Amino acid sequence: MKKRKIPLRKCIVCQENKDKKDLLRVVRSPEGEVTLDLTGKKNGRGAYISKDITCIETAQQKKLLSKHLKAEVPDALYEELKSHVEENAE
């Protein structure tokens, strides 16, 4: 039986290669709207961030998502990322 490849992606904060399921995808749509992509299939430019509060806070302080997506990222999105991580940690 053939082994399936596990898709790996790199976190923009800690620069670690992780399984795609262990990361959150933030996407900038062609219209310029920045949203959280839980399906991993939305159209647009994506950036991956670890499901870790410290990574999210570091990205917010250094404006890493804005740099990678080349778009303004609202603070509400960072709060949405944090709440998603906290909900799934329980």
C-alpha positions as CSV (number, residue, x, y, z in Angstrom):
1,M,0.0,0.0,0.0
2,K,1.3,3.4,-1.0
3,K,2.0,5.9,1.8
4,R,0.2,9.2,1.5
5,K,2.1,12.4,1.7
6,I,1.4,14.7,4.7
7,P,1.2,18.3,3.5
8,L,3.6,20.5,5.5
9,R,3.4,24.2,5.8
10,K,5.7,26.8,7.5
11,C,4.5,29.0,10.3
12,I,5.3,32.7,9.5
13,V,6.3,33.4,13.1
14,C,8.3,30.5,14.4
15,Q,9.4,29.3,11.0
16,E,8.7,25.6,11.9
17,N,7.4,23.1,9.3
18,K,4.3,21.5,10.7
19,D,1.4,19.4,9.5
20,K,-1.1,21.6,7.7
21,K,-3.8,20.5,10.2
22,D,-1.7,22.0,13.1
23,L,-1.7,25.5,11.6
24,L,-4.3,28.2,11.0
25,R,-4.6,29.7,7.6
26,V,-5.3,33.4,7.2
27,V,-6.2,34.4,3.6
28,R,-6.4,37.7,1.7
29,S,-9.1,37.4,-0.9
30,P,-8.7,38.9,-4.4
31,E,-10.9,41.7,-3.2
32,G,-8.4,42.5,-0.4
33,E,-10.5,41.2,2.5
34,V,-8.5,39.3,5.2
35,T,-10.2,36.4,6.9
36,L,-9.6,33.2,8.9
37,D,-9.8,30.2,6.6
38,L,-10.8,27.1,8.6
39,T,-11.3,25.0,5.5
40,G,-7.9,25.7,4.0
41,K,-9.5,26.0,0.5
42,K,-10.5,29.6,0.1
43,N,-9.2,31.5,-2.9
44,G,-6.5,34.1,-2.3
45,R,-3.1,34.5,-0.8
46,G,-2.6,32.5,2.4
47,A,-0.3,32.7,5.4
48,Y,0.0,30.0,8.0
49,I,0.3,30.5,11.7
50,S,0.7,28.0,14.6
51,K,-2.1,27.2,16.9
52,D,-0.2,28.9,19.7
53,I,-1.2,32.1,21.6
54,T,2.4,33.3,21.8
55,C,2.8,32.9,18.0
56,I,-0.4,34.9,17.4
57,E,0.7,37.6,19.8
58,T,4.1,37.9,18.2
59,A,2.5,38.1,14.8
60,Q,0.3,40.9,16.0
61,Q,3.2,42.9,17.6
62,K,5.5,42.6,14.6
63,K,2.6,42.9,12.1
64,L,3.8,39.7,10.3
65,L,0.5,38.8,8.8
66,S,0.2,42.3,7.2
67,K,3.7,41.9,5.7
68,H,3.0,38.4,4.3
69,L,-0.5,39.2,3.0
70,K,0.4,42.7,1.8
71,A,-2.8,44.0,3.3
72,E,-4.0,45.6,6.5
73,V,-5.0,43.0,9.1
74,P,-7.6,44.2,11.7
75,D,-7.1,43.6,15.4
76,A,-10.5,41.7,15.4
77,L,-8.9,39.0,13.3
78,Y,-6.1,38.4,15.9
79,E,-8.8,38.2,18.6
80,E,-10.7,35.6,16.4
81,L,-7.5,33.6,16.1
82,K,-6.9,33.6,19.8
83,S,-10.5,32.6,20.7
84,H,-10.3,29.8,18.1
85,V,-7.1,28.4,19.7
86,E,-8.6,28.7,23.2
87,E,-11.8,26.9,22.2
88,N,-10.0,24.0,20.6
89,A,-7.4,23.7,23.5
90,E,-10.1,22.6,25.9
